[in-house]
Amino acid sequence: MLKVNEIMTTDVISVTPQTEIVQAAKILLRERINGLPVVDEEGVLVGILCESDLIMQQKKFPVPSFFTLLDGVVPLTSMKRLEAEVQKMSAVIVANAMTPNPLTVTPETTVEEVATIMVGKKYNTLPVVEDGKLVGIVGKNDILKTLLPDEAFE
């Protein structure tokens, strides 16, 4: 069975939590990728920043719906969720926009497991972590390449 370590990209482009959002957006566009792993100074994965996290900044401010009950106002959106959305929408650095503690795979994860996760959760890329450190990234393109003969890339 084919494993992640056979198809993953090991030369991973990553950012730190302190990277400015504008810089992260430039990297995504320049490299034509849809996600950036976020690592701390020791190379430990702390989050992932996806295009959708950045697109969130252009989203219309969510005004919570509410209703009144016995002269009280009851919001239909949790304040914690509203607070998180506002933080992402106003982010200046990656730490405020990233998704913390992302789902990861190991180098020994099978390609079939990765494909199942990507389809089930609608993910385009997954960080590959070993002993807590980022060692690679695997994307839908990496899986698609396994369907083609080696000569197709020459």
C-alpha positions as CSV (number, residue, x, y, z in Angstrom):
1,M,0.0,0.0,0.0
2,L,1.3,3.5,-0.9
3,K,2.1,5.7,2.0
4,V,2.2,9.4,2.5
5,N,6.0,9.5,2.8
6,E,6.2,8.3,-0.9
7,I,4.2,11.1,-2.3
8,M,4.4,14.1,0.1
9,T,6.2,17.3,-0.6
10,T,9.1,17.7,1.9
11,D,10.2,21.2,0.8
12,V,7.3,22.8,2.6
13,I,6.6,26.5,2.5
14,S,5.4,27.6,5.9
15,V,4.8,30.8,8.0
16,T,5.0,31.7,11.6
17,P,2.1,32.9,13.8
18,Q,3.7,36.4,13.6
19,T,3.7,36.6,9.8
20,E,1.6,39.5,8.5
21,I,-1.6,38.4,6.7
22,V,-0.6,40.4,3.6
23,Q,2.7,38.5,3.3
24,A,0.9,35.2,3.8
25,A,-1.6,36.1,1.0
26,K,1.3,37.0,-1.3
27,I,2.9,33.6,-0.7
28,L,-0.3,31.7,-1.4
29,L,-0.8,33.6,-4.6
30,R,2.8,33.5,-5.8
31,E,3.2,29.8,-5.1
32,R,-0.3,28.9,-6.3
33,I,-1.0,26.9,-3.2
34,N,-4.2,26.9,-1.1
35,G,-2.8,26.5,2.4
36,L,0.2,27.3,4.6
37,P,1.3,25.3,7.6
38,V,2.0,27.6,10.6
39,V,5.0,26.6,12.7
40,D,6.7,27.9,15.8
41,E,10.4,28.6,16.1
42,E,11.1,24.9,16.8
43,G,9.3,23.8,13.7
44,V,6.3,22.5,15.6
45,L,3.0,22.7,13.7
46,V,0.7,25.1,15.5
47,G,-1.9,25.8,12.9
48,I,-2.8,26.1,9.2
49,L,-3.7,29.1,7.2
50,C,-6.0,28.4,4.2
51,E,-7.3,30.6,1.5
52,S,-10.7,30.4,3.1
53,D,-9.3,31.9,6.3
54,L,-8.1,34.9,4.3
55,I,-11.3,35.2,2.3
56,M,-13.1,35.4,5.7
57,Q,-11.7,39.0,5.9
58,Q,-13.9,40.0,3.0
59,K,-17.0,38.5,4.6
60,K,-19.9,40.7,5.6
61,F,-20.0,41.3,9.3
62,P,-22.2,38.7,10.9
63,V,-25.1,40.3,12.7
64,P,-26.5,37.7,15.1
65,S,-30.1,36.9,14.8
66,F,-32.0,37.1,18.1
67,F,-35.5,36.9,19.6
68,T,-37.0,38.3,22.7
69,L,-38.4,36.1,25.4
70,L,-40.0,37.5,28.6
71,D,-38.4,40.9,28.0
72,G,-35.0,39.3,27.5
73,V,-32.9,39.1,24.3
74,V,-31.8,35.6,23.3
75,P,-29.1,35.4,20.6
76,L,-29.3,32.6,18.0
77,T,-25.6,32.8,17.4
78,S,-23.2,32.1,20.2
79,M,-21.0,35.0,21.4
80,K,-17.9,32.8,21.3
81,R,-18.5,32.0,17.6
82,L,-19.2,35.6,16.8
83,E,-16.1,36.7,18.6
84,A,-14.0,34.1,16.6
85,E,-15.4,35.3,13.3
86,V,-14.7,38.9,14.1
87,Q,-11.1,38.1,15.1
88,K,-10.5,36.3,11.8
89,M,-12.1,39.1,9.8
90,S,-9.9,41.7,11.5
91,A,-6.7,39.7,11.6
92,V,-3.4,41.5,10.9
93,I,-1.1,38.5,11.7
94,V,-1.5,34.8,10.8
95,A,-2.1,33.8,14.5
96,N,-5.4,35.6,14.4
97,A,-6.6,34.0,11.2
98,M,-5.2,30.5,11.2
99,T,-7.0,27.4,12.2
100,P,-5.2,26.1,15.3
101,N,-4.4,22.4,15.9
102,P,-5.2,21.2,12.4
103,L,-5.9,17.6,11.4
104,T,-2.6,16.0,10.5
105,V,-1.3,12.7,9.1
106,T,2.0,10.9,9.6
107,P,4.5,9.7,7.0
108,E,3.2,6.2,7.5
109,T,-0.5,7.1,6.8
110,T,-1.8,5.3,3.7
111,V,-2.8,7.3,0.6
112,E,-6.2,5.7,0.9
113,E,-6.7,7.1,4.4
114,V,-5.6,10.6,3.2
115,A,-8.0,10.4,0.3
116,T,-10.8,9.4,2.6
117,I,-10.1,12.3,5.0
118,M,-9.8,14.8,2.1
119,V,-13.1,13.8,0.5
120,G,-15.0,13.4,3.9
121,K,-13.8,16.7,5.3
122,K,-13.4,18.6,2.0
123,Y,-9.7,19.4,2.7
124,N,-7.2,20.1,-0.1
125,T,-4.0,19.6,1.9
126,L,-2.9,18.0,5.1
127,P,0.2,18.6,7.0
128,V,2.5,15.6,7.6
129,V,3.8,15.6,11.2
130,E,6.3,13.3,12.9
131,D,7.2,13.7,16.6
132,G,5.2,16.9,16.6
133,K,7.3,18.5,13.9
134,L,6.2,19.4,10.4
135,V,8.0,17.0,7.9
136,G,5.9,17.5,4.8
137,I,2.6,18.3,3.2
138,V,0.3,16.2,1.1
139,G,-2.3,17.6,-1.3
140,K,-4.9,16.5,-3.7
141,N,-2.4,16.9,-6.6
142,D,0.0,14.5,-4.9
143,I,-2.8,11.9,-4.8
144,L,-3.8,12.5,-8.4
145,K,-0.2,12.0,-9.5
146,T,-0.4,8.4,-8.2
147,L,-3.0,7.6,-10.8
148,L,-0.7,8.5,-13.7
149,P,2.3,6.5,-15.0
150,D,5.8,7.9,-14.1
151,E,6.4,8.8,-17.7
152,A,3.6,11.4,-17.6
153,F,5.9,13.8,-15.6
154,E,9.0,13.5,-17.9
